[in-house]
């Protein structure tokens, strides 16, 4: 795999506390949903089944990382 060159404005960042919360969850889907929200601002276009998305959002909400969606 070739190295990826970072383009201007292509870097996302999150606090150490947020990283710790995500790691404590131990849930890859939740972490990916969080990163998608951070990058895109919404879950539109994610392309996952609704129950998978909602499950991840439900795991993020109690940690204060996102609001529950309907």
Secondary structure, DSSP 4 states (H G I P E B T S, - for coil): -PPPPPPTT------HHHHHHHHHHT-HHHHHHHHHHHHHSS-TT--S-HHHHHHHHHHHHTTTSS----
